[in-house]
């Protein structure tokens, strides 16, 4: 299971990309913003694509009563996520090493993948809850209180995935480099599972 | 005899005017047909949202400023205030910018700006800075091409009519400022008719720090009392020399139109500045008392300072043998232009029918072999025949200026015959001529006075507008005309009005300048002593009758927006910081009854408006730049109480 163990190790190490690259990216373009404003969501916090984007998004959002974009210290997620990801990397590498030396079964690789998938889904769920809160918990003294055609108050939840027109803004929300790295890493751990299975059988 | 010559010249000029009016009508019509048949419209059309290929920086003439145009569209992009107060943004009115207009004559709110020149490296445009001269109260300004703002102005002592300026050497070592009017040096009370032999013409070499662009006068060459009209540096092989046209070598002091037109030949003064630089670096020259202003805008404090300098180094040309020669040039030459190779020096004899071209190689040979034809005030005059490269025969009447393309051609403007003439450098053959409407002064090809011209367009800056646009009363803008010069023949593409009276202009490919253009000033770099960078800095302080308001603004409010405790007789300084860090979100600030201009504050900057309230009452302030959907709400009130009131200062935002 040398090959499978190596693949498992590489796959889990790819998650380290999350400490360097953004997980998600939301871009906001408008007629007056030909160069769109944007935010990159990292596991440690949210940063502007350009130096002053966060400040400028907050400045615009205050008209419709949205809260400011949270700083790293304002959300527990930004201290917990790095620990969880770090732990999963360590766990994956340990499983991979043990697999490499034949100490554990290839099934552990799949086990890691399932655990990571569950954590990932929980993360997405949590992210979506934040988007809902951010887009709907509006200041009652907001400068502009807009209503939908049916009379309900307009809310501004950005899409979790994809494009949405919101007032004068075109909002695009898509996975970024970090997400592609986890995806690739997780796929590699599945590959490791099958390679391990093959290697075990052929032994 | 003299009188009859003058009458003859007058007749020639009149004939030129009449014939140009005739041809004007014909060609005006032909021009519009030509536009349809040659898709001229398409070639100057820059589609919505697209950008021009070139920046054109046009001097503002009597606006004292510099205007920026896009070429080929001819659209005006900006007016940059330089030597004149500019109420549009408060330049020359605010506490921060008034020092920029300080001179040894005190605050001078206006000038006459003539010749912009873009900085160069190895003789090619590098787009770091653009320099321009103030003609009336001699000054040179440096404008940064990241902020498009005037960053520095230096006054030129011992000068008057700073016209043969501001031209730069090919690595921007020096920006050169020559005096058009010779004056007594030092200035003193003397009879005007003692001019001859007494007055001096100062040619000033200002060195430029390559990192910061800061200017400082290296030396002033004190020349005989002629009029130094225009100049250009040697380039490539002639790098190290500078050439100045002169007129009034007669040294007349009255009725110059006659008395300064008597000599058959005036001079181009050839100055070996490298030789003088070496002389000065070895301790040469004489320090003399002077008094001139050096004004610098600090980008971090957003504030200008003015320093008076009390001494200047002068050089007597006779003390540096071999540094200065006179090249005889017919008929009161105006423009002094050097071709891209540096070999040919063109004297545009404005009262001549021919163009005289001197050869740099022959000039050096004549100097080495002492082919002199006398001297003037001890300065050797080179023999005309020995330095002559050639003559462009009868190209037109009243040649003024010559620019160059990248294919070895020259383009000379003719004021009297109102045309641009293209000729071949080296063969002196006339290749093409096009009428212009009317009476062109300078012409400009982007890079056309450098080693690397960009030969796409020629812009004629015309002195007479007349009927080219819808009439707007007796006073009109000037008219520029854009020619495509890619083909064998020049093609007129576009007329466009220009602001003020452009003399010279400088063009540069947009790609050199545009990527560096600043969008905002960073608040983190704002070191203005009265900035309020956050709401905790907001306050109002009294110091006797002076009140300082530390105010900031962001979409869409002022902080504070209610102020009480101001009294009649106070002098209130509104120090207003724009907290925005977003591109193109300036805020304005105006207060009722202020005897000054508004503030237009760019994101991250701080500016100060001074207000001396004269009436008791509650007076509004408001934002003058439509900044946001809530712009109309961006307002506030200042309560002004009687002088003897004991109401304490207070300020607030958002409190009931």
Interface residues (C-beta under 8 A of the other chain):
Chain A: X35 X51 X52 X55 X56 X59 X63 X143 X144
Chain B: X520 X554 X555 X580 X581 X582 X583 X629 X630
